[in-house]
Amino acid sequence: MTFQVESQYMVVSNAAEVIAIRRIAKAMAQDIGFDEREREEISLVVSELASNIIKYAQRGVITLTPVCSQHREGLMIESEDDGDGFNEHIAMQDGVSTAGTLGMGLGAVNRLMDEFDILAREDRAGTRIVCKRWLHDNSNHGQQCPFEFGVFSRPKPNETANGDSFIIKHIRGATLVGVIDGVGHGELASHAANAARQYVERHCESPLLDIFRGVDRACSATRGVVMALAVFDWTQGIFRFASVGNIEVKAFNDNRDKSKFIIRRGIFGNHAPQPMITENKWHSGDMLALHSDGISTHWHWHDFAHYASHPAQVIAEQIYNVTQKDH
């Protein structure tokens, strides 16, 4: 594909130039095909990156480039400066600036963009940030998910905040599901789990590895989470799975253990390792169960086989009621 929109760059050293590059980004996003809400989000990202240049380095360059990859179109935003850098952990927090001023925070930039990287400059001092936003087709084109899902989640006994969270998102011939467990319990665990869930929901069309990397950054200012995600491809009859931490996964068909999964140790928000993605066939009658450490790992489908004809929601509730650790 040949883009009619040309790349643009601007040296940024004052507030007027921040406003100017923000306007350029918004116009370029419109030419590429982003809707009004997306254009505003892109302009906010450019404004934050340009403002950070002034805060931390006084002068730098913002480059805007139309991109196309694997039949996707989008916009790449690059920020480069020769400053002394910043504390990435602090900068990822919303509304926090290590320069002493109130900003949107790189955490918000991470959420608003599909890809986000902070890179060290090898040739000289300074910081290079590269992020991309892709156009997405959010319609299912009349397709209806052929699978059934059930969920049961509740706070730890004597707690009001739930440190666990879950995701079920239908995306163009596929469904992404996942379980997230915030480290610890109570409000801080709930905050971490919600930060991860919000990132996954917003980036559910991204490749699994990109989602996990984004969650690691999104949770860097929290206690952290463990997480497992599976993407069911309706048309290909497969599902892809990846997990870091102690989320339990079981897959069955006709009362037999169906698949093996590679689980890596680690916590998202604390430089989690890259997960190993496995791809498995999915057949009629297959069942997949994901759960956090709130229930025992010592259960098997044959204990619940008499519920096979019941809705998935009923099965999820029964598994919890029978196997919960505090039962």
PERA-V835154 format. One record per backbone hydrogen bond with DSSP energy under -0.5 kcal/mol. CO is the residue of the C=O (numbers start at 1). NH is the residue of the N-H. Records with the same first field share a line. If there is no record, write none. Layout:
CO: NH  NH
This chain:
1: 3
4: 6
8: 64
10: 62
11: 13
12: 60
14: 18
15: 19
16: 20
17: 21
18: 22
19: 23
20: 24
21: 25
22: 26
23: 27
24: 28
25: 29
26: 30
27: 31
28: 32
29: 33  34
35: 39
36: 40
37: 41
38: 42
39: 43
40: 44
41: 45
42: 46
43: 47
44: 48
45: 49
46: 50
47: 51
48: 52
49: 53
50: 54
51: 55
52: 56
53: 57  58
56: 84
57: 59
59: 82
60: 12
61: 80
62: 10
63: 78
64: 8
65: 76
67: 74
69: 72
72: 69
73: 135
74: 67
75: 133
76: 65
77: 131
78: 63
79: 129
80: 61
81: 127
86: 88
87: 91
88: 92
90: 93
91: 106  107
93: 96
97: 100
101: 103
104: 95
105: 108  109
106: 110
107: 111
108: 112
109: 113
115: 132
117: 119  130
119: 128
120: 122
126: 121
127: 81
128: 119
129: 79
130: 117
131: 77
132: 114  115
133: 75
136: 138
140: 143
156: 159
161: 163  186
163: 182
165: 180
167: 178
169: 176
173: 234  235
174: 171
175: 177  232
176: 169
177: 230
178: 167
179: 228
180: 165
181: 226
186: 190
187: 191
188: 192
189: 193
190: 194
191: 195
192: 196
193: 197
194: 198
195: 199
196: 200
197: 201
198: 202
199: 203
201: 204
203: 206
207: 211
208: 212
209: 213
210: 214
211: 215
212: 216
213: 217
214: 218
215: 219
217: 220
219: 222
224: 183
225: 268
226: 181
227: 244
228: 179
229: 242
230: 177  232
231: 233  240
232: 175  234
233: 237  238
237: 282
238: 233
239: 280
240: 231
241: 278
242: 229
243: 264
244: 227
245: 247
246: 248
248: 291
250: 289
251: 258
252: 287
253: 256
256: 253
261: 263
262: 243
264: 245
267: 270
268: 225
275: 277
278: 241
280: 239
283: 286
287: 252
289: 250
291: 248
292: 295
294: 325
297: 299
300: 303
301: 304  305
304: 307
305: 308
307: 310
311: 315
312: 316
313: 317
314: 318
315: 319
316: 320
317: 321
318: 322
319: 323
320: 324
323: 296
324: 327
